[in-house]
């Protein structure tokens, strides 16, 4: 695992987890966002991989639309065979290279 120079305290990790799940819960049907976008929104821009780990290992995270999170190129999670299928069921289309068309389906929450 990557050694982050800006490690989190246990309290920061709890807040990070809660904030990540809050954002994932807001992603609209038929849209996607990226691990990096979420990491930046929660104040830890260098922690996009930790967003993925949070979604994978947090008990109860499967109740959130985690399938709406992809990498910055629009690739689905390696080894998660249902990822693409779940997005396609919501009308998300993929380009010939197998990546989500980010120009059409990318979502970022408006910050008020």
Secondary structure by P-SEA (a helix, b strand, c coil): cccccccccaaaaaaaaaaaaaaaaaccccccccaaaaaaaacccccaaaaaaaaacccccccccccccccccccccccccaaaaaaaaaccccccccccccccbbbbcccc
